[in-house]
Amino acid sequence: MPAETLYKVFKFKIMKINRRNFIAKSILATAGTLISSKYTFAKEPLKLTGKKNKPVVIATWDHGFDANKVAWKILSKKGRALDAVEKGVMLTEADADNLTVGLGGLPDRDGYVTLDASIMDEKGNAGSVSFLQHIVHPISVARLVMEKTPHVMLSGEGALQFALANGFKKENLLTEKAKQKWKEWKKEAKYEPVINIENHDTIGMVAIDAHGNLSSACTTSGLAYKMHGRVGDSPIIGAGMYVDNEVGAAVATGMGELVMKTLGSFLIVEFMRNGLSPQQACEKAIERIKQKLPDYKNFQIGYLAINKSGETGAYSIQKGFNYAKYDKKGNRLIDADYLLK
């Protein structure tokens, strides 16, 4: 082939390659513009400002006040956040007068007390149990699932077998007080959750320790008089609670179905990753429920969050959600801000 012809062929191929690259780059640039106009992405690790507040622990509802005291004993001695959140919620699990968590929890509509719990540490390890019966401390079983098995969740009979094999005692969780309330409910057998009453169904706790590490725990007996077999958001990693030690942690309480449909706790942590404060992140997560779920006004959801600086936030759909916060200023109950005013 003559040299001139070779040159023309070579030039054509180069122009074709350059044209292809130009088109590809143009498409990518256009796509990037469209995406960035709708979403905000963190381009670098989250930069936290302000004075660091640690240790600190926050927990849902007024029963979180006493649970915080237990957690603070560990945190104030530079103990691990994971130990603090486990021991803290165990107090509530063992309280027979509490009708929504652990021993004494109100049963499902068939009269069975079934428990859900999850726990997550600063390394991203997580464990949970769902539909567990006869064990007072599901949170401790969840921790063993995290530490002793290759799994994240065990459920039902399998979770019970695992608990018994690891030294937990089988007990009757249906107290006489809860049994009488169930019998009274059976007269009409109407399932109508009451905002801030039957939705008072969880203790969720998040903490940051003196070393700056985060952990979270969530435990519940679920909604009173639920269908047998129902599992809520509490044992679902990313729904009932979530931890990312580079960013922050969050927990949820209330009607679990709404939390599961929007993966609320994971969403809050991602909002914080993209620069929102814990308060702003909780508000945005409630706003997401409003946008996606038309019947949201009929239910209560409350969120708590804490970031790597120890800043906290709380927000709910309805008035009435409160939480306990314990830091160097002491332990106190705080009424959360809310959407429907």
C-alpha positions as CSV (number, residue, x, y, z in Angstrom):
1,M,0.0,0.0,0.0
2,P,1.4,3.4,-0.9
3,A,2.6,5.7,1.9
4,E,0.0,8.3,1.1
5,T,-2.8,5.8,1.4
6,L,-1.4,4.4,4.7
7,Y,-1.3,7.9,6.1
8,K,-5.0,8.5,5.2
9,V,-6.1,5.3,6.8
10,F,-4.1,6.0,10.0
11,K,-5.5,9.6,10.1
12,F,-9.1,8.3,9.7
13,K,-8.7,5.8,12.6
14,I,-7.2,8.5,14.9
15,M,-10.1,10.8,14.1
16,K,-12.6,8.1,14.7
17,I,-11.0,7.2,18.1
18,N,-10.9,10.8,19.2
19,R,-14.5,11.4,18.1
20,R,-15.6,8.3,20.1
21,N,-13.7,9.6,23.2
22,F,-15.2,13.0,22.8
23,I,-18.8,11.6,22.6
24,A,-18.2,9.3,25.6
25,K,-16.8,12.2,27.6
26,S,-19.7,14.4,26.6
27,I,-22.2,11.8,27.7
28,L,-20.5,11.3,31.0
29,A,-20.3,15.0,31.6
30,T,-24.0,15.4,30.8
31,A,-25.0,12.5,33.1
32,G,-22.8,13.9,35.8
33,T,-24.6,17.3,35.5
34,L,-28.0,15.7,35.7
35,I,-27.1,13.5,38.7
36,S,-25.3,16.3,40.6
37,S,-28.3,18.6,40.1
38,K,-30.5,16.1,42.0
39,Y,-28.2,14.5,44.5
40,T,-25.4,15.8,46.7
41,F,-22.4,13.5,47.1
42,A,-19.6,13.8,49.6
43,K,-16.5,14.4,47.6
44,E,-14.2,13.9,50.6
45,P,-14.4,12.6,54.1
46,L,-16.9,14.4,56.3
47,K,-15.3,17.4,58.1
48,L,-16.7,17.9,61.5
49,T,-16.5,21.3,63.2
50,G,-17.2,22.5,66.7
51,K,-16.1,21.4,70.1
52,K,-16.1,17.6,70.5
53,N,-18.5,16.3,73.2
54,K,-17.6,12.9,74.4
55,P,-18.5,10.6,76.0
56,V,-22.2,11.0,75.4
57,V,-25.2,8.5,75.4
58,I,-28.7,9.1,74.2
59,A,-31.7,6.7,74.5
60,T,-35.3,6.7,73.4
61,W,-38.2,7.6,75.7
62,D,-38.3,8.2,79.4
63,H,-37.2,4.7,80.2
64,G,-33.9,5.7,78.6
65,F,-33.2,7.9,81.6
66,D,-32.3,5.0,83.9
67,A,-30.8,3.0,81.1
68,N,-28.4,5.9,80.5
69,K,-27.2,5.8,84.1
70,V,-26.0,2.2,83.6
71,A,-24.3,3.2,80.3
72,W,-22.7,6.2,81.8
73,K,-21.0,4.1,84.5
74,I,-19.1,2.4,81.7
75,L,-18.5,5.5,79.6
76,S,-17.3,7.7,82.4
77,K,-14.5,5.2,83.1
78,K,-13.4,5.3,79.5
79,G,-15.2,2.0,78.7
80,R,-16.2,0.8,75.3
81,A,-19.4,2.3,73.8
82,L,-20.5,-1.3,72.8
83,D,-20.5,-2.4,76.4
84,A,-22.3,0.7,77.5
85,V,-25.2,0.4,75.0
86,E,-25.6,-3.4,75.8
87,K,-25.6,-3.0,79.5
88,G,-27.8,0.1,79.3
89,V,-30.7,-1.4,77.4
90,M,-30.4,-4.6,79.5
91,L,-31.9,-2.7,82.4
92,T,-35.0,-2.0,80.5
93,E,-35.2,-5.5,79.1
94,A,-35.3,-6.9,82.7
95,D,-37.9,-4.4,83.9
96,A,-41.2,-6.4,84.4
97,D,-43.2,-3.1,84.7
98,N,-42.2,-2.0,81.3
99,L,-44.8,-3.3,78.9
100,T,-42.9,-2.8,75.6
101,V,-39.4,-4.3,76.1
102,G,-38.3,-7.8,77.2
103,L,-39.7,-9.3,80.3
104,G,-43.3,-8.1,80.8
105,G,-43.7,-7.0,77.2
106,L,-47.2,-7.1,75.9
107,P,-47.8,-10.2,73.8
108,D,-48.9,-10.7,70.2
109,R,-52.6,-11.3,69.5
110,D,-52.1,-15.0,70.3
111,G,-50.6,-14.4,73.7
112,Y,-46.9,-14.9,72.9
113,V,-44.2,-12.5,73.9
114,T,-41.7,-12.3,71.0
115,L,-38.6,-10.2,71.0
116,D,-36.4,-8.4,68.5
117,A,-33.0,-6.8,69.1
118,S,-29.9,-5.6,67.3
119,I,-26.5,-4.3,68.2
120,M,-23.6,-2.8,66.1
121,D,-20.0,-1.8,67.1
122,E,-17.5,0.7,65.9
123,K,-15.9,-1.8,63.5
124,G,-19.0,-2.3,61.4
125,N,-19.8,-5.7,63.1
126,A,-23.5,-6.3,63.7
127,G,-25.7,-9.0,65.2
128,S,-29.5,-9.3,65.7
129,V,-32.3,-11.7,66.7
130,S,-35.9,-11.6,65.6
131,F,-39.0,-13.4,66.8
132,L,-37.1,-14.7,69.9
133,Q,-39.1,-16.1,72.8
134,H,-38.4,-17.0,76.4
135,I,-35.1,-15.0,76.7
136,V,-35.0,-11.9,79.0
137,H,-32.0,-10.3,77.3
138,P,-32.3,-10.6,73.5
139,I,-29.7,-7.8,73.1
140,S,-27.0,-10.0,74.6
141,V,-28.0,-12.9,72.3
142,A,-27.7,-10.5,69.4
143,R,-24.2,-9.6,70.6
144,L,-23.2,-13.2,70.7
145,V,-24.6,-13.7,67.1
146,M,-22.2,-10.9,66.1
147,E,-19.2,-12.2,68.0
148,K,-19.6,-16.0,67.7
149,T,-21.2,-16.7,64.4
150,P,-20.6,-15.8,60.7
151,H,-24.1,-14.4,60.5
152,V,-25.9,-11.2,61.3
153,M,-29.3,-12.4,62.2
154,L,-30.8,-15.5,63.9
155,S,-34.6,-15.9,64.1
156,G,-37.3,-17.8,66.0
157,E,-36.5,-21.3,67.1
158,G,-33.0,-21.1,65.8
159,A,-32.3,-18.0,67.8
160,L,-33.7,-19.7,70.9
161,Q,-31.5,-22.8,70.4
162,F,-28.4,-20.6,70.0
163,A,-29.3,-18.7,73.2
164,L,-29.8,-21.9,75.2
165,A,-26.6,-23.4,73.9
166,N,-24.7,-20.3,75.1
167,G,-26.0,-20.4,78.7
168,F,-29.1,-18.3,78.6
169,K,-32.1,-19.5,80.6
170,K,-35.5,-20.2,79.2
171,E,-38.1,-18.1,81.1
172,N,-41.8,-17.2,80.9
173,L,-41.8,-13.6,79.8
174,L,-45.6,-13.1,80.0
175,T,-46.2,-11.5,83.4
176,E,-49.6,-11.5,85.1
177,K,-49.9,-7.7,84.4
178,A,-49.3,-8.1,80.7
179,K,-51.5,-11.2,80.6
180,Q,-54.5,-9.4,82.1
181,K,-54.1,-6.5,79.6
182,W,-54.1,-9.1,76.8
183,K,-57.2,-10.7,78.1
184,E,-58.9,-7.4,78.2
185,W,-57.9,-6.6,74.7
186,K,-59.2,-10.0,73.4
187,K,-62.8,-8.9,74.4
188,E,-62.9,-6.8,71.2
189,A,-59.6,-7.9,69.6
190,K,-59.3,-4.6,67.8
191,Y,-55.9,-3.6,66.6
192,E,-55.6,0.2,66.7
193,P,-52.2,1.4,67.7
194,V,-52.3,4.5,69.8
195,I,-49.7,7.2,69.1
196,N,-47.1,7.4,71.8
197,I,-48.7,4.6,73.7
198,E,-48.5,1.3,71.8
199,N,-45.7,2.9,69.8
200,H,-43.7,3.3,73.0
201,D,-42.3,0.0,72.0
202,T,-38.5,0.2,71.9
203,I,-35.5,1.3,73.7
204,G,-32.8,2.4,71.2
205,M,-29.5,3.7,72.5
206,V,-26.5,5.2,70.8
207,A,-23.2,6.2,72.4
208,I,-19.8,7.7,71.7
209,D,-17.1,6.8,74.2
210,A,-14.0,8.7,75.3
211,H,-12.0,7.2,72.5
212,G,-14.4,8.6,69.9
213,N,-15.9,5.2,69.0
214,L,-19.6,4.7,68.3
215,S,-22.0,1.9,69.0
216,S,-25.7,1.3,69.1
217,A,-28.3,-1.1,70.5
218,C,-32.1,-1.5,69.9
219,T,-34.4,-3.9,71.7
220,T,-38.2,-4.4,71.8
221,S,-41.1,-6.7,72.3
222,G,-42.7,-5.1,69.3
223,L,-46.2,-3.7,68.9
224,A,-48.7,-5.0,71.3
225,Y,-51.2,-7.5,69.9
226,K,-49.4,-7.8,66.6
227,M,-50.0,-10.7,64.3
228,H,-48.0,-13.8,65.4
229,G,-44.8,-13.8,63.5
230,R,-44.6,-10.1,62.9
231,V,-41.1,-8.6,63.0
232,G,-40.5,-4.9,63.2
233,D,-37.6,-2.6,62.3
234,S,-35.6,-3.1,65.5
235,P,-33.5,-6.2,64.4
236,I,-33.0,-4.8,60.9
237,I,-29.6,-3.3,60.4
238,G,-30.0,0.0,58.7
239,A,-33.7,0.4,59.8
240,G,-33.9,0.1,63.6
241,M,-30.3,1.3,64.1
242,Y,-27.1,1.8,62.2
243,V,-23.5,2.8,63.0
244,D,-20.7,4.1,60.8
245,N,-17.7,5.0,63.0
246,E,-16.4,7.5,60.5
247,V,-19.6,9.5,60.5
248,G,-22.2,8.7,63.3
249,A,-25.0,6.5,64.4
250,A,-28.8,6.5,64.6
251,V,-31.7,4.6,66.1
252,A,-35.5,4.6,65.5
253,T,-38.6,4.0,67.5
254,G,-42.3,3.9,66.7
255,M,-44.2,2.1,63.9
256,G,-41.5,-0.1,62.5
257,E,-43.1,-0.7,59.1
258,L,-42.5,3.0,58.2
259,V,-38.9,2.8,59.2
260,M,-38.3,-0.4,57.2
261,K,-39.8,1.1,54.1
262,T,-37.4,4.0,54.2
263,L,-34.3,2.4,56.0
264,G,-34.4,5.4,58.4
265,S,-31.3,4.9,60.5
266,F,-29.1,4.2,57.5
267,L,-30.5,7.2,55.7
268,I,-29.8,9.5,58.7
269,V,-26.1,8.3,58.8
270,E,-25.8,9.0,55.1
271,F,-27.3,12.4,55.4
272,M,-24.7,13.1,58.1
273,R,-22.0,11.8,55.8
274,N,-23.0,14.4,53.3
275,G,-22.6,17.2,55.8
276,L,-25.9,17.5,57.7
277,S,-25.9,17.9,61.4
278,P,-27.6,15.1,63.4
279,Q,-30.6,17.3,63.9
280,Q,-30.9,18.1,60.2
281,A,-30.4,14.5,59.3
282,C,-33.3,13.3,61.6
283,E,-35.6,16.0,60.2
284,K,-34.7,14.9,56.6
285,A,-35.4,11.3,57.4
286,I,-38.9,12.2,58.8
287,E,-39.4,14.3,55.7
288,R,-38.6,11.2,53.6
289,I,-41.4,9.3,55.3
290,K,-43.8,12.2,54.6
291,Q,-42.8,12.1,50.9
292,K,-43.0,8.4,50.4
293,L,-45.8,7.1,52.7
294,P,-49.2,8.8,52.4
295,D,-50.6,7.5,55.7
296,Y,-47.7,8.8,57.8
297,K,-50.0,11.1,59.9
298,N,-51.6,8.1,61.5
299,F,-48.4,6.9,63.1
300,Q,-45.5,8.0,65.3
301,I,-41.8,7.7,64.4
302,G,-39.0,9.1,66.4
303,Y,-35.3,9.2,65.4
304,L,-32.2,9.8,67.5
305,A,-28.7,10.5,66.0
306,I,-25.2,11.3,67.1
307,N,-22.2,12.2,65.0
308,K,-18.5,11.8,65.4
309,S,-18.1,15.0,67.3
310,G,-20.7,13.9,69.9
311,E,-23.4,16.3,68.5
312,T,-26.9,14.9,68.8
313,G,-30.3,15.3,67.2
314,A,-33.8,14.1,67.6
315,Y,-37.1,14.5,65.6
316,S,-40.4,12.8,65.3
317,I,-43.6,12.9,63.2
318,Q,-45.9,13.6,66.2
319,K,-45.6,15.6,69.4
320,G,-44.8,13.4,72.4
321,F,-41.5,11.8,71.6
322,N,-38.9,12.3,74.2
323,Y,-35.4,11.0,74.9
324,A,-32.7,10.9,77.6
325,K,-29.3,12.4,77.1
326,Y,-26.3,11.9,79.4
327,D,-23.0,13.8,78.9
328,K,-20.7,15.8,81.1
329,K,-23.6,18.1,81.9
330,G,-25.5,15.3,83.5
331,N,-28.6,13.2,82.6
332,R,-31.8,14.8,81.5
333,L,-35.0,14.1,79.6
334,I,-35.6,16.2,76.4
335,D,-38.7,16.7,74.4
336,A,-37.9,16.2,70.7
337,D,-39.1,18.6,68.0
338,Y,-41.7,17.2,65.6
339,L,-43.2,17.6,62.2
340,L,-47.0,17.9,62.7
341,K,-47.7,21.1,64.5
